[in-house]
């Protein structure tokens, strides 16, 4: 049915800016939006709580229609703050708490080795509270992670790389070890999960 077609809208630079996913009855749709920085890297995603009337949308609907769609505190917002090399450093998922009138921000930090490889991912157990989304700054996140560094409930995933930048060992919070083995052409020829956890 026509109403059950997911529509994707791109801007003049060829970037995906909006996606409209029909709900069960096909009459209303869920709007998703993406934000980018000057380098074209994604810095945010918003899933709008307020539905869109699918009958009013077609392939020629201008982007201004979606930019004008009402935002609300119930929107599902994810933010990506990038480092000086434009790599994701902090990924933040937000949930609005009507009781405290603030956003609870769940933070994932990504760290890189000297070769630029993603070597450590930290999912912080505690959440950062922010009155507005604009308060979720790099400074606020840096202070937050420094305070939460010793929280033993944080979930960590470490990855070690070989001399040519191929991931060879991954260790998660529970100490579970995963290994990858490669042939001379750089193809994975074997993966192994060790039974004994790392301590």
N, C-alpha and C positions, 0 to 999 in steps of 0.2 A: 504494500500500500504506500501511496505517496507520502503520507504522514510519518512513516516509519523509516525514512531515509535520513541518515546522519549527514549533516552538511558541514563543510569546512570552508572557512573564509580566510583568504590570504591578503596581506597588505601589498603595497607597491614594490616592496623589496623581496617578495616571495616568501615571507615568513608567515607561518600559521598564527593567526591572531585570535580567531574564535572558532569554536566547534559547537554545533547544536545537536544534541542527542535527544531523540523523541522519548517521551515517557510511555508507559504501557498502553494507554489508550490512543496515543498518536496525536492528541489534540494540543498537548503542552510539551515543551521541550526544556531540557537542562542545558544552560549555557556555560561553556568553559572558555576562559580567556588566558592568553599568555602575554607576558611582558618581557622586553629585551633591553639589553644595554647597548651602548653605541657600537660595540663590536659585534652585535648580533647574537650574543649568548643569552640564554633564557635566565631571567632574574626573578620570575614569579609566575604563579598560576592561581587563578581564582575560579572556583565552581560556585556559580550564583545560586542562592537559595530561592530567589524569585523566578518562577518559570516564565518561559516565552510562549506566546501564542503561535503555534506552528503555522496556522493559516495565514498569518501576516508576513511570513518569510518565504523568499524564493532565492534563486541563484544570483539575482541582481540586487539583492538587498545591500545597501551601502554599509560600510563599517561603522559609520556614525550612528546607525541605529543601535548597534551593540555597545558602542562606547557610552551611549546614553542610557543603557539599561540600568535600573536602580541597583546599587550595591546595598548590602545589609550586613549587620553584625553576625548573622547566621551563615554568611558565605564561608565556604571552606577555602582558606588561603594558604598557599605554600610559597615560601620565599627562598631564594638562593643568593647568598652573598659570596662574591668571588674575590680571589686574592689578586695581587698585582700582575699575575700571569694569566688572569682571566679563568682560573680553574675554580670549580666549586670548593669553597672553604666551609661555609656554614649552610646547612639546609634546615629550614624551619617550617614545621607544620603548626598551624594555629587553630585553636578552638576558643570561641568566645564563651565566657562564663558570666551569665546574666546576674548571678548573685554578687560577685565581686566587681562587676562592671569592668572587666579587664580580659585580656587575651592570655590564655595559657599557651605557651610556646614550647614545643617539643623539638629539641635541638640535636642535629647530627653534625659532627665535625669531621672533616676530611683532611688528612695530613699526607704530605708527599716526601719522598726521599730525594737525595741530591740529583738523582737521574730524572726526576719529574714523575716518578711512578707513584700511584696511590698506594701507600704502604700502611696506613692506619685509618680505620673508621671507628668513631666513638659515638654511640647512641647514649646520650645522657639520660640517666634515670629521672632526675629532677626536671621540672619545667621552669621556664622563665616567665614571670608575670609582666605584662606590659599593658598600659592603659590604652595605647593606640598602636596600630601597626607601624606608624612612622617612628615609634620609639624602639623598634627592633633594629638597632644599628650595630655596626661592627664593634664599636666600643662597648656597647651593652653586652653583646655576645662574648667578647673577649673577657670581660670581667666575670661573666657568668661561668664560663668554662674553667677559669682559673680557680673559682671558688668550689667547683664541683669535681676537680681533678682527682681527688682522693675518695670519691664515692664508690664503694665496692659493688654497688648495684649497676654501675655503668656497664654497657655491653661493648666490648672491643673486638675488632677483627683486624689482625695483623697479616700483612702479605710480604713475603720475601721474594726478591727477584734475582735472576742470574745475571751474568755479565752483559747479556744482550737485551736485558729488560723484559724477559719472560717471567711471569709469576710461577714460582716453583713450590712455595710452601705458604699455606694459610692457616692461621691459628685463631680460633674464636675464643670467647670469654670462658667457655667451659674447658678450654685446653684441647679441644678436638683439633687434630692435625689433618689437613688435606694436602696431598702432594700431586704435582703434575710432572710428567716426563715427556721430553721432546725428541724428535729425530733431528738429523742434520738440516732438514729443510724448515725447522721451526714448527712442525706439526705435532700436536699432542698425540702421543702413542699409548699413554697409560695414565690413569688417575688412581690414586690410592688413598683410602681413609684409614688412618692408623687406629687400632682398637684401644691402645693405651694413651690416655690424655697426657698432654705436656704439663708439667708442674714447675 
